[in-house]
Amino acid sequence: MSIKEILAVLFLLSGFFFFLTATLGLLRFPDFYARLHATGKGDTLAVTLCLIGLAVYQGISVNSIKIVFIAVFMFLAQPTATHAISRAAFRCGVLPWTITEGDEQ
């Protein structure tokens, strides 16, 4: 196994880890905004790492340049979309979660 393949596998595994943690955040956090934050940050980093891993595996070629362009686009578009969704939810009246008496531990 070459250094290129090892590096690609490390990027892909780290991307998988961030997909997993974002999914756990989606399942465990109490309200819409916290869940959106977890998936927005985690998925952005996960997609970027996975695409970089694929580009490293491809080596220097036209395909790897296309993959890097896709990674840059996703890195810019996903946080913008997350912000737009959260702003729309706030304007529609979705309130953030607050601690109530039954929730305190």
N, C-alpha and C positions, 0 to 999 in steps of 0.2 A: 504494500500500500504506500503510495507516494505522499509527500507532504501536502500536495494540493488536495488529494482526496481526504486526508485527515482534517485539514482546515475546513473543507466543505462540509464534512460530517459534523464538526463542532458547531459551525454556523447553523446548520439544519436542526441539530439537537437543542441548541439554545433558543431557536425560534419556536420549536415545539414546546419547550418549557414555558415560554411566555404566552403561547396560546393556551396552555393548560392553566396557568395562573389567572389569565384573563377570564377563562371559563369559570373557574372557582369564584372569582370576584362577582361574576354575573349571577351565580347561584346563591352566594352567601350574603351579599350586601343588602341593606334594608330598603333602599329606595331607588327610584329611577335615576337620579343624578349620580349616585355612587356607583351604580351598575354601569351607567354610561361612561363614567370616568375610567373604571377598571377595564372595560372592553375597548374603549378608545385608545388608551395608552398602551395596553398590553398587545392588542392586535396590530397596532401600528409598528411597534418594535418587532413583533413576531414576523410579520410579513416582510419587513425590511431585512431582518436577519436571514430568513429563508431564501429570499431572492438573492441576497449577496452570496449565500452558500451555493446556490445554483450557478451564479455567475462565476464563482471561483472554480467550480467543478467543470464548467465549460471551457475555461481557459480564456485566453485573449482571442476573441472572434467576434463576428457580427452579432451572433446570438447573445453573447455576454454583454455587449454594449446595449442591446435592446432590453435585456433583463435589468441592467443598471438604470436605464431610463424609466422603466416601469417602477422600480424601487423608489426612485426619486419622486415620481408622480404620486405613488401611494403614500409616501412619507409626508407629502404636502397636502394631499386630498383628504386623507382620513381624519386628521385633527380638525380640518375646516368643516367637514361634514358633521363630526361630533359636536362641534361648537354650534352649528346651525340647528341641529336637532335639539340640543339642550336649551337654546334660546327660544325656539318655537314652543317647546314644552312649557317653559316658564311663562311665556306670553299667553298660553292657553290655560294657565291656572294650575299646573301641576306643582304642588307645594313640596319643598324638601321635607325629609323625615325629621321629626323631633322626638326626643325622649319623652315618653309618658310615664305615669306612675307604675304601670304594669311591666314596663320594659327595663326599669332600673334593677341592677343586681348588686 
